[in-house]
Amino acid sequence: MNCRIWALLPLLAVSSAGALTVQVRWSVPEPRLVQGQVQRVTDHHARTVTLPDDLPGRPAAARTAELRRAGAELARAVNRAPQDIRFRLESGRWVGAARTGWTVTPAAAQAALTAALTSGGRAALPVQLTAPTRSVRWAAGQRLTHLGGGQSSFAGSPDFRVHNIRVGADRLHGTWTAPGGTLDFNALTGPVSATRGFRPGYVLAGGTLRLEDGGGICQVSTTLFRAALRAGLPIPERHAHSVQVAYYGQPGLDAAVYAGSKNLRVRNDTAGPLLVQFRWTSGQTLHADLFGRPDGRTVRVEGGPLKRLQVPPGPAFVRATDLAPGETRRIDMPATGGVTEVKRTVTFPSGTVRTDRFRSAYRPWGGVIAVPPQDPRL
């Protein structure tokens, strides 16, 4: 399929930089999904390709070489891969948009530029269009809408932690789970290692902290757990952290992950596909949003207070080679131990009620202080 994209060359158009400019303009229909309705929207695009003003007087071989370069530049500017539907929040409404792929060869772009130069007017640029696998109209047929969202703050996190949160969220962003399938956090994230973009960060190990690749990724699993909780989806596996983590706020709403021992799994019990998206704000708040086919279920989440409180012990100490004798640095704050339970009630249109309980038991935590290598408390 060809799309007519017009390259407009003004006659003897010489820019202030002493170059001919070819203006490439095109308009492409890209529908949007707004509150379940498909809306036709036209996207307008423009590119400028510059050519030397003395191009017509150059030898044939030089003209060909310059047009080949310009054709390759134009092809790079136009070409893009198709993208499945994604949703974004606009003025309080979720708007879905996909992207049609465009492919133009450098040779075709070169031929169009040559034709535009020869005619002093316009030339058609043939573009191959590739539809996305999951288009807006497909999503409308699936009746996809926002099922639930969760959020958590990572304000004040060190740079390594912010980096790992973004890398981890990117691993799951845009993933789909088929009806009846299970979203497996660890499988979707894959190996958490430096070779896959993660940085070393502090993780809880025994009675202290140690550096491992991916420290902070539990912010991603915690936020996704909150979204699944509010969407009313079954959660066959979730683990609380062994101690309270200050970033996560209310106890009982966290989800720890660690390859080989702790995972977060969410089952898609709806009749349609399930889409995961992540976004973050400038205020360092991570959001997880789940999109799927609604079935009329309602969800009520009730969190209980922390009970059977336990006073934190003294801190643990870790070695820090960048500290001078007598210096210390607080790495992690102490936290009270205790138990709590989050109760979720899911009511279906049929009248069926499902009650889920998520228990969390936190041991008291004295926090961690970094000290220089020669400190006697090590």
SEKOLMAR-334010 format. One record per atom (N, C-alpha, C): residue in one letter; x, y negated, z. Coordinates in steps of 0.05 Angstrom, whole numbers, plus 32768, in hexadecimal, padded with zeros to 4 digits. Atoms other than C-alpha are relative to their C-alpha. Example, Ala and Ser with C-alpha at 12.3 -4.5 7.8 and 13.67 -1.06 7.14 Angstrom:
BEGIN
A801280188000
A80F6805A809C
A80127FE88000
S7FF080187FFF
S81118015808F
S7FF17FEA800E
//
This chain:
BEGIN
M801180188000
M800080008000
M80127FE78000
N7FF080188002
N801B7FBC7FED
N7FF17FE8800C
C800B80197FF5
C80107F7A8011
C800C7FE97FF0
R7FF480168010
R80187F3B7FE7
R80097FEA8012
I7FF380147FF0
I80487F0E800A
I800E7FED7FEE
W7FF780138014
W80577ECF7FE5
W80197FF18009
A7FE8800F7FFB
A809C7EB17FE2
A7FFD7FE67FF0
L8005801A800D
L80947E667FD3
L801A7FF17FFE
L7FE7800F8003
L80D07E417FB6
L7FF97FE57FF4
P8005801B800B
P80C77DF67FAE
P80157FFA7FEA
L7FEE80068016
L80E57DDD7F6D
L80177FEE8009
L7FE880107FF9
L812C7DC37F78
L80007FF7801D
A800280077FE4
A81207DC47FC2
A801C8002800D
V7FE580017FF3
V81627DAF7FE3
V7FFD7FF6801C
S800380087FE5
S81637DAD802E
S80167FEC8007
S7FEC80137FF7
S818B7D7A8057
S801B800D8002
A7FE77FF27FFE
A81C07DB0805E
A800C80077FE5
G7FF67FFB801B
G81C87DB38013
G7FFB801D7FF7
A80077FE58008
A81A57DF68008
A7FE480027FF6
L801B7FFA8008
L81687E107FE3
L7FF380108016
T800E7FF17FEC
T81347E2B8012
T7FE8800E7FF3
V80167FF08009
V81037E638002
V7FEE80048018
Q80137FFD7FEB
Q80C57E61802E
Q7FF080197FFB
V800F7FE78003
V80A67EA68039
V7FE97FFE8014
R801780017FEE
R80607EA48056
R7FED80177FFA
W80147FEA8004
W802E7EDC8061
W7FED80008017
S80157FFD7FEC
S7FEE7EEA8087
S7FF7801D8000
V80067FE47FFD
V7FDD7F2E80A2
V7FE980038014
P80167FFB7FEC
P7F9B7F4580C3
P800A80148015
E7FF97FEE7FEA
E7FAA7F648107
E7FE97FFE8015
P801780027FEE
P7F6A7F73812E
P80088002801D
R7FFC7FFF7FE3
R7F667F6B817A
R7FE8800F800D
L80167FF37FF1
L7F3D7F9381AC
L7FFB7FF08019
V800880127FEA
V7F197F6581DC
V7FE7800A800D
Q80187FF67FF2
Q7EEA7F828210
Q7FF180157FF0
G800C7FEA800F
G7EDE7FBF81E5
G7FF87FFA7FE4
Q80088008801B
Q7ED07F9781A6
Q80197FFA7FEF
V7FEA80068012
V7EFE7F948169
V7FFB7FE47FF4
Q8002801A800C
Q7F0B7F4D8154
Q80157FFD7FEA
R7FED80038016
R7F2B7F3C8111
R80107FE68004
V7FEE80177FFD
V7F677F0E8119
V801580017FEA
T7FEC80018015
T7F977EF780E3
T80197FF3800C
D7FE7800B7FF8
D7FE07EEE80F5
D800F7FF37FE9
H7FF2800F8014
H80077EBA80CE
H801E80018006
H7FE37FFE7FFD
H80527EC180C3
H800E7FF07FEB
A7FF080108013
A80897E9980A2
A801D80068005
R7FE37FFE7FFF
R80D37EA28093
R800C7FED7FEC
T7FF180118013
T81067E768071
T801A800D7FF9
V7FE77FF5800A
V813E7E908046
V800F7FE97FF2
T7FF18015800C
T81757E608033
T8013800B7FEA
L7FEE7FF98016
L819D7E637FF2
L80117FE87FF9
P7FEF80178008
P81D77E387FDA
P7FF37FEF7FEA
D800D80118014
D81BF7DFC7FB2
D800D80037FE4
D7FF37FFC801A
D81F27E0C7F7B
D7FFD801C7FF5
L80037FE58008
L81D97E537F73
L7FFB80037FE2
P80067FFD801D
P81BC7E497F2C
P80197FFD7FEF
G7FE980058010
G82007E327F13
G801780148005
R7FEB7FED7FFA
R82297E6B7F30
R800180167FEC
P7FFE7FE98012
P82437EA67F07
P7FEB80158008
A80157FEC7FFB
A82117EE07F00
A800780128017
A7FF87FED7FEA
A82387F0E7F2F
A7FFD7FF2801B
A8002800F7FE7
A823B7ED87F65
A7FE37FFB8008
R801C80037FFA
R81F07ECA7F5E
R7FF4801A800A
T800B7FE77FF7
T81E07F137F64
T80088007801D
A7FF77FFA7FE5
A820B7F1B7FA2
A7FF27FEF8015
E800D80117FEE
E81EB7EDF7FC3
E7FE280088004
L801C7FF77FFE
L81A57EF77FB3
L7FFD801B800E
R80007FE77FF1
R81B67F3C7FCD
R80027FFB801E
R7FFD80077FE3
R81CC7F1D800F
R7FE67FF4800A
A8019800D7FF8
A818D7EF28012
A7FE980148001
G80157FEC7FFF
G81617F2E8001
G800280128018
A7FFC7FF07FE8
A817F7F578039
A7FF77FF08019
E800880117FEA
E81747F1C8069
E7FE17FFF8002
L801D80028001
L812B7F168053
L7FF3801A8009
A800B7FE67FF8
A811F7F61805B
A80028004801E
R7FFD7FFD7FE3
R813B7F6080A2
R7FEB7FEE800E
A801280127FF2
A810E7F2580B3
A7FE3800A7FFF
V801B7FF78004
V80CF7F468098
V7FFB801B800E
N80047FE47FF7
N80D97F8F80AC
N7FFB8002801E
R80067FFA7FE4
R80BB7FA880ED
R7FF3801B8002
A800B7FE67FFB
A80A67FEA810A
A7FE37FFD800A
P801B80017FF5
P805D7FFA8119
P80018004801E
Q80027FFC7FE3
Q80487FF88162
Q7FE480078008
D801A7FF87FF6
D800F801B8185
D7FF47FEA8010
I800E80147FF1
I7FDB7FF381A9
I800C7FFB801C
R7FF880087FE5
R7FF07FCD81E8
R7FEC7FEB8009
F801380137FF5
F7FC67FA38216
F800F7FEA800F
R7FF580167FF0
R7FD57F5F8233
R7FE97FF0800C
L8014800F7FF1
L7FAF7F338264
L80007FE47FF6
E8003801B800B
E7F957EF38244
E7FE77FF4800C
S8016800F7FF4
S7F6A7EC3826D
S7FED8013800F
G80107FED7FF0
G7F537EFC829A
G7FF480177FF0
R800A7FEA8010
R7F427F2B8260
R801680107FF5
W7FEC7FEF800C
W7F687F678247
W7FFB80017FE2
V80018001801E
V7F777F6081FC
V801380147FF5
G7FEF7FEB800C
G7F917F9B81D4
G80097FF87FE4
A7FF68007801B
A7FBD7F918197
A801580157FF9
A7FEC7FEE800B
A7FE57FC1816B
A80107FF07FEB
R7FF0800E8014
R80177FB08135
R800480137FE7
T7FFB7FF18019
T80197FC780EC
T801E7FFD7FF9
G7FE480018008
G805F7FD980D4
G80037FF67FE3
W7FFA800B801B
W807D7FB58098
W801B800A7FF7
T7FE67FF8800B
T80B47FCF806B
T80037FF47FE4
V7FF9800A801B
V80D37FAA8031
V801E80067FFC
T7FE57FF98005
T81137FC18011
T80107FE77FF8
P7FEF80178008
P814E7F918007
P7FFF7FFB7FE1
A80018003801D
A814A7F9F7FBC
A7FE67FF27FF7
A801A800D8007
A81007F8B7FB9
A80017FE38008
A7FFE801C7FF8
A810F7F4C7FE1
A80117FF07FEE
Q7FEE800D8013
Q81487F3B7FB3
Q7FF27FFA7FE5
A800F80048019
A811B7F447F76
A7FEC7FEA8002
A801480157FFC
A80E57F177F94
A800E7FE58001
L7FF280197FFF
L81187EE17FA3
L80097FF77FE4
T7FF78006801B
T81347EE67F5D
T7FE87FF57FEF
A801780088010
A80EE7EE07F3F
A7FF77FE48008
A8008801A7FF7
A80DE7EA47F6B
A80137FEA7FF5
L7FEC8013800B
L811E7E817F55
L7FFC7FFC7FE2
T80038002801D
T81117E917F0C
T7FE77FF07FF8
S8019800D8007
S80C97E797F0B
S7FFE7FE4800D
G800380197FF2
G80D47E3F7F3B
G7FE67FFE800F
G801A80007FF2
G80947E547F5C
G7FFD80168015
R80057FEC7FEC
R807A7E927F7F
R8005801C7FF5
A7FFC7FE48008
A80897EDC7F7E
A7FF580128016
A800B7FEE7FEC
A80677F177FA0
A80168013800B
L7FEC7FEE7FF3
L80907F407FD2
L7FF180198008
P800E7FE77FF8
P80787F897FD6
P8009800A801B
V7FFA7FF77FE5
V80747FA1801D
V7FF080198006
Q800D7FE77FF8
Q80647FE88034
Q7FF57FFD801C
L800C80027FE6
L80337FE8806E
L7FFE801B800D
T80037FE87FF0
T8034801D80A5
T7FEE7FFB8018
A801380047FEA
A7FF9802280D4
A800B800D8019
P7FF87FF47FE7
P80068030811D
P7FF0801A8005
T800E7FE77FFA
T7FF480758137
T7FE77FFB8010
R801780067FEE
R7FC78058816D
R7FF97FE27FFA
S8008801B8009
S7FA6801C814C
S7FEB7FF48012
V8016800E7FF1
V7F747FE98168
V7FE6800F7FFB
R80197FF38006
R7F3B800C8144
R7FFF801C800D
W7FFF7FE67FF2
W7F52804F8160
W7FFA7FFC801E
A800580067FE4
A7F53803181A6
A7FE37FF98006
A801D80077FFD
A7F0D8015819C
A7FEF80198000
G800F7FE78002
G7EF5805A8188
G800480118019
Q7FFB7FF27FE6
Q7F15807681C8
Q7FF47FF28018
R800C80117FEB
R7EF2803F81F0
R80157FFA8016
L7FEB80057FEC
L7F34802E8213
L7FFB7FE5800D
T800380187FF0
T7F307FFB824B
T801280038018
H7FEF7FFF7FE8
H7F557FE9828B
H7FF280108016
L800C7FEF7FEB
L7F49801F82BF
L80097FF8801C
G7FF780087FE5
G7F73800582F8
G801D7FF57FFF
G7FE5800B7FFF
G7FB17FDF830B
G800B7FFF801C
G7FF280027FE6
G7FE47FDB8343
G80177FEC7FFE
Q7FE980138000
Q801A7FAA8357
Q801080028019
S7FEE80017FE8
S80557FA28386
S80157FEB7FFB
S7FEC80158002
S80877F6C8394
S801C800B8003
F7FE37FFA7FFC
F80D27F74838A
F80107FE78004
A7FF2801A7FFB
A80E27F2C839D
A801680048015
G7FE97FFE7FEE
G81267F2783BE
G801180187FFB
S7FF07FE88006
S81407F67839F
S801B7FF87FF4
P7FE68005800D
P818A7F69838D
P7FFE80057FE2
D80007FFD801E
D819C7F678343
D7FFE801D7FF7
F80017FE48009
F81A87FB2833E
F7FE4800B8002
R801B7FF57FFC
R81637FC08359
R7FEC7FF57FEB
V8011800C8014
V81407F90832A
V8005800D7FE5
H7FF97FF3801A
H81667FAE82EF
H7FF3801C7FFF
N800A7FE48001
N81527FF68302
N7FE280007FFF
I801D80018002
I81097FE2830C
I7FF87FFB7FE3
R80078006801C
R81077FC582C6
R800680177FEE
V7FF97FE88010
V812A800182A7
V7FEC80168005
G80137FEA7FFA
G80FD803282CB
G7FE47FFA7FF6
A801B8007800A
A80BD800C82B9
A800080037FE2
D7FFE7FFE801E
D80D4800A8270
D7FFE801C7FF7
R80017FE48007
R80DB80568270
R7FE380097FFE
L801C7FF67FFF
L8090805E827F
L7FED7FEE7FF1
H80118013800D
H80748020825D
H7FF8800A7FE4
G80097FF7801A
G804980348221
G7FFE801D7FFC
T80037FE38002
T8046807E8231
T7FE380088002
W801B7FF68001
W800780A68225
W7FFD801C800C
T80067FE67FF5
T7FE880E18249
T7FE580097FF5
A80187FF6800D
A7FB4810B8225
A7FEB80088015
P80157FF87FEE
P7F71811C8244
P8006801C800C
G7FFA7FE77FF3
G7F7B81538277
G801E80048006
G7FE47FFE7FFC
G7FC681478277
G80097FF3801A
T7FF5800B7FE7
T7FF3813282B1
T80177FED7FF9
L7FEA80148002
L801F80F482B3
L801580088015
D7FEA7FF77FEF
D8061810C82CF
D80167FEB8001
F7FEE80177FFE
F808B80D282E9
F801D80077FFA
N7FE47FF98004
N80CE80F582EC
N800680097FE3
A7FFC7FF7801B
A80C5811682A8
A80017FE87FED
L800180178012
L80B380D48287
L80197FED8004
T7FE980107FFB
T80EC80AF82A9
T801A800C7FF5
G7FE87FF38009
G811F80E38297
G80177FFE8014
P7FE980017FEE
P816480E982B6
P80067FE38008
V7FFA801B7FF5
V817380AD82E3
V801E7FFF8003
S7FE380008000
S81BC80A082D2
S800A7FE67FF2
A7FF48018800D
A81EB806982BB
A800080027FE2
T80007FFC801D
T81ED80888276
T7FE57FF97FF3
R801A8007800A
R81A38078826F
R7FF77FE4800A
G8006801C7FFB
G81A880308286
G7FFC7FF8801D
F800480067FE4
F81A0803582D2
F801A7FF7800D
R7FE980097FF1
R81CF80138303
R8001800C801C
P7FFF7FF57FE5
P81E9802C8346
P7FF17FED8013
G800E800F7FEB
G81BE80168381
G7FFC80118018
Y80037FF27FE7
Y81AF802883C8
Y7FE680118000
V80177FEE7FFB
V8182806483D6
V8003800C801C
L80007FF57FE6
L816E80828418
L8009801D7FFF
A7FF67FE57FFF
A819580C28427
A80078007801C
G7FFC7FF97FE4
G819080E2846B
G7FFC7FE98012
G800380167FED
G819D80AE84A0
G800C7FE67FF7
T7FF380198009
T81BC80798474
T7FF97FFB7FE3
L80038006801D
L81BF805B842E
L801980087FF1
R7FE97FFB8010
R81EC807083F6
R7FFA7FF67FE3
L8003800A801B
L81F8805883AF
L7FFB80167FEC
E80067FED8016
E81D7807E8376
E7FF47FF17FE9
D800C800C8017
D81C2806D8330
D7FE27FFF8003
G801D80028000
G817B8053832D
G7FF37FF6801A
G800B80097FE7
G817380378373
G7FEB7FEA7FFB
G801680138004
G813080128374
G7FEA800A7FEE
I80147FF68013
I810B803D8342
I7FE58007800E
C80197FFA7FF2
C80D8804F8378
C7FED7FE98000
Q801380178004
Q80BC8009836E
Q7FED80067FE9
V80107FFA8017
V80A38022832B
V7FEC80168007
S80127FEA7FF9
S808580638346
S7FEB7FF68014
T8013800B7FED
T8065803D8380
T7FEA7FF07FF2
T80138011800D
T8044800B8352
T7FED80117FEE
L80117FEE8010
L802B80428323
L7FED800F8012
F80127FF27FED
F800F8068835F
F7FE97FEF8008
R801580127FF9
R7FE7802B8373
R7FEC7FFD7FE9
A801280028016
A7FCA8025832D
A7FEF80197FFD
A800F7FE78002
A7FB7806F832A
A7FEC80038017
L80127FFF7FE9
L7F9980698370
L7FE67FF17FFA
R801780128005
R7F6B8030835B
R7FF080087FE7
A800E7FF68018
A7F5A80518318
A7FF080198006
G800F7FE87FF8
G7F3F808D833E
G8009801A7FF3
L7FF57FE9800E
L7F6C80BE8319
L800B80148015
P7FF47FED7FEE
P7F8080FF833C
P801F7FFD8001
I7FE480037FFC
I7FC680FC835A
I800A8019800E
P7FF97FE67FF4
P7FDE81448365
P801B7FFF800F
E7FE680017FF1
E8024812F837D
E80077FE38006
R7FF6801A7FF7
R803980F283A5
R800E8004801A
H7FF07FFE7FE8
H806E80EA83DB
H80037FE4800C
A7FF980197FF2
A807480B3840F
A801E7FFF8004
H7FE480037FF9
H80B98097841D
H8003800A801D
S7FFC7FF67FE5
S80D980B3845C
S80007FE98014
V800280187FEF
V80DC806C8478
V7FF17FEA7FF1
Q800E8016800D
Q80B5802D846B
Q80147FEF7FF0
V7FF080118011
V80D180028433
V7FF37FE57FFF
A800C801A7FFD
A80C77FB8843D
A7FF47FF57FE6
Y800A800A8019
Y80BC7FAA83F3
Y7FE380087FFB
Y801A7FF58007
Y807C7FD483F2
Y7FE97FF78011
G8016800C7FF1
G80547FAF8426
G7FF080158010
Q80117FEF7FF0
Q80197FD68442
Q8009801D7FFF
P7FF87FE47FFF
P802F801B8459
P7FEB80127FF5
G80137FED800B
G801080568436
G7FFB7FFD7FE2
L80058005801C
L8010803883F0
L801A80027FF0
D7FE77FFC800F
D8056804D83DB
D8002801C7FF5
A7FFD7FE5800D
A806D808883B0
A801E80037FFA
A7FE47FFB8004
A80B480A383B5
A800480147FE9
V7FF87FEC8015
V80D580C7837A
V801D80058002
Y7FE47FF88000
Y811680ED8376
Y8001801A7FF0
A7FFF7FEA8012
A8128811D833F
A8006801A800E
G7FFC7FE67FF4
G812281658354
G7FF18005801A
S800D7FFB7FE6
S80FD815A8395
S7FE67FEF8004
K801880107FFC
K80CA81218392
K7FF87FF47FE5
N800A8009801A
N809E810E8358
N7FE57FF28005
L801B800B8000
L805F80E68349
L7FF2800B7FE7
R800F7FF58016
R802C810A831E
R7FE37FF68002
V801B800B8002
V7FE980ED8307
V7FF2800F7FEA
R800E7FF18014
R7FB5811682E2
R7FEB7FEF7FF3
N8014800E8010
N7F8B80F982AB
N7FE780117FFE
D80187FF08000
D7F46811582BA
D7FE97FF27FF1
T8014800D8011
T7F2380E5828A
T7FFE800E7FE5
A80047FF4801A
A7F0980F68245
A80117FF47FEA
G7FF0800E8014
G7F3A80C88222
G801D7FFF8007
P7FE380027FFA
P7F8580BB821D
P80057FEA8015
L7FF880127FEB
L7FA880968256
L80197FF17FF8
L7FE980118007
L7FD8805C8248
L800B7FF38019
V7FF3800E7FE9
V800B8042827B
V800E7FE77FF5
Q7FF180188007
Q80257FFB8277
Q800A7FF3801A
F7FF5800F7FEA
F80527FD282A4
F80057FE47FF7
R7FFA801C8005
R805C7F8782A9
R800A7FF4801A
W7FF6800D7FE8
W807F7F5882D9
W7FFD7FE27FFD
T8003801D8000
T80777F1082EC
T801A7FF38009
S7FE7800F7FF8
S80AB7EDA82F8
S80038000801E
G7FFE7FFF7FE3
G809B7EE08342
G8009801B800A
Q7FF57FE57FF9
Q80B97F278340
Q7FEA8012800C
T80167FEE7FF9
T80777F4C8345
T7FFD80147FE9
L80037FEC8014
L80737F8E8320
L7FE380097FFF
H801C7FF78004
H802F7FA38302
H800080197FF0
A80057FE88010
A801A7FE782EA
A7FE280007FF8
D801B8000800A
D7FDB7FEC82BF
D7FFA80197FF1
L80087FE7800D
L7FB6802A82A8
L7FE77FFA7FEE
F801580048012
F7F89802A826B
F7FF6801B7FF6
G800C7FE78009
G7F5980618257
G7FE27FFD7FFB
R801D80008006
R7F118075824A
R7FF18000801B
P800F80017FE6
P7EE380608284
P7FE980158000
D80167FED7FFD
D7EAF8091829E
D7FEC7FF78016
G8013800A7FEC
G7E8B806582D1
G80078006801C
R7FF97FFA7FE5
R7EB0807E830E
R80067FE6800F
T7FF980167FEF
T7EB8804D8348
T8014800A8015
V7FEA7FF87FEE
V7EF3804D8378
V80017FEE8018
R7FFD800F7FE8
R7EFA803883C0
R8019800A800F
V7FE67FF97FF3
V7F3F803683E2
V80007FF3801B
E7FFF800A7FE5
E7F45802F842D
E801B8008800D
G7FE77FFB7FF3
G7F8880288450
G7FFD7FFE801E
G800180017FE3
G7F918037849A
G80187FF3800C
P7FE8800C7FF3
P7FC0801784CD
P801580168005
L7FEA7FEE7FF9
L8003803584DF
L7FFC8009801D
K80057FF57FE5
K7FF98063851C
K8019800F800A
R7FEA7FF17FF4
R80278088854C
R801A7FF27FFB
L7FE980118007
L805980508547
L80198009800F
Q7FE67FF97FF5
Q80A3805E8553
Q80137FE97FFD
V7FEE80178001
V80D680288564
V801980077FF0
P7FE87FFB8010
P811180228533
P801880058012
P7FE77FFC7FF2
P8154803D854B
P80147FEA7FF8
G7FEB80138008
G819680188544
G800780047FE2
P7FFA7FFE801C
P81B1800B84FE
P801680147FF9
A7FEA7FF0800B
A81DD803784D3
A80147FED7FF3
F7FEB8012800B
F821F801B84B8
F800C800E7FE7
V7FF37FF58018
V823D80238473
V80187FEF7FF9
R7FE7800D8007
R828180108457
R7FFC7FED7FE9
A800180148015
A82887FD1842D
A801C7FF57FFD
T7FE480088004
T82CE7FC48410
T80027FE27FFB
D7FFF801C8006
D82BC7F7C83FE
D7FFE7FEE8019
L8003800F7FE7
L82B37F688448
L801B7FFE800F
A7FE880047FF0
A82EB7F4A8472
A7FFB800A801D
P80037FF87FE4
P82F87F6184BA
P7FEE7FED800F
G801280117FF0
G82C07F4884E7
G7FE77FF87FF1
E80178007800F
E828F7F3D84AE
E7FEC80177FFF
T80147FEB8003
T824D7F6384A7
T7FEB7FF57FEB
R801580088013
R82147F638474
R7FE880148004
R80187FEF7FFC
R81CD7F7C8481
R7FF780097FE4
I80087FF5801A
I81B97FAB8448
I7FE280078000
D801B7FF77FFE
D81777FC68461
D7FF57FFA801C
M800C80087FE6
M81477FAF8498
M7FF58018800E
P800C7FEA7FF1
P812E7FDC84D0
P7FE280017FFB
A801D7FFC8005
A80E77FF884CC
A7FF580138016
T800E7FF07FEC
T80B6801584FE
T7FF7801B7FF3
G800A7FE68009
G80A4805F84F8
G7FE280028006
G801D7FFB7FFB
G805C807984F7
G7FF3800F7FEA
V800F7FF28014
V8026809B84CF
V7FE87FF07FF8
T8018800E800A
T7FED808184A4
T7FF480117FEB
E800E7FF28015
E7FBA80998473
E7FF07FED7FEF
V8010800F8013
V7F9B807B8435
V7FE980137FF6
K80177FF08008
K7F5580948425
K7FF47FF47FE6
R800C80098019
R7F39809083DE
R7FE680107FFB
T80197FF48006
T7EF1809D83CC
T7FF97FF97FE3
V80078003801C
V7EE080A88382
V7FE4800A7FFC
T801C7FF98005
T7E9680A8836F
T7FFB80007FE2
F80057FFD801C
F7E8180C2832B
F7FE27FFA7FFA
P801C80068006
P7E4080AE8306
P7FED80178006
S80117FE97FFA
S7E2680F58312
S7FF88002801D
G80057FFF7FE4
G7E2780E7835C
G80168010800F
T7FEA7FF17FF4
T7E6481148368
T80147FEC800E
V7FED80117FF1
V7E9380F7839D
V801980108006
R7FE67FF37FFA
R7EDD810883A3
R800F7FEF8014
T7FF1800F7FEC
T7F0480F483E1
T801C800A8000
D7FE37FF98000
D7F5080F383DF
D800D7FF28018
R7FF1800B7FE9
R7F7E80E7841B
R801E80027FFB
F7FE380018004
F7FC680D28415
F800E7FF9801A
R7FF480047FE6
R7FED80DA8455
R801D7FF87FFD
S7FE480098001
S802F80B78462
S800B8001801D
A7FF27FFF7FE6
A805F80C5849C
A801B7FF47FFD
Y7FE6800E8002
Y8099809584A5
Y800F8004801A
R7FEF7FFF7FE8
R80D280A184D5
R800B7FE48006
P7FF4801A7FF9
P80EF806684FB
P801B7FFC7FF3
W7FE880068010
W8127804484D6
W800E7FE8800C
G7FF180167FF4
G815E801984F3
G800D7FED7FED
G7FF380118014
G81747FFA84B2
G801D80077FFD
V7FE47FFB8007
V81BA7FF78496
V80107FE68000
I7FEF80178000
I81F37FC684A1
I801B80087FF3
A7FE67FFB800C
A82317FC38475
A80167FF28010
V7FE9800A7FF1
V82747FBA8498
V801A80067FF1
P7FE77FFB800E
P82BD7FB78482
P800B801C8006
P7FF77FE47FFD
P82E37FFA8479
P800C8007801B
Q7FF37FF97FE7
Q83097FF484BB
Q7FEE7FFD8018
D801280047FE9
D82CB7FE784E6
D7FFD801A800F
P80017FE87FF0
P82C980198520
P7FE5800D8001
R801B7FF57FFF
R827D80238518
R7FFB80147FE9
L80047FED8016
L8287804B84D8
L8004801D8009
//
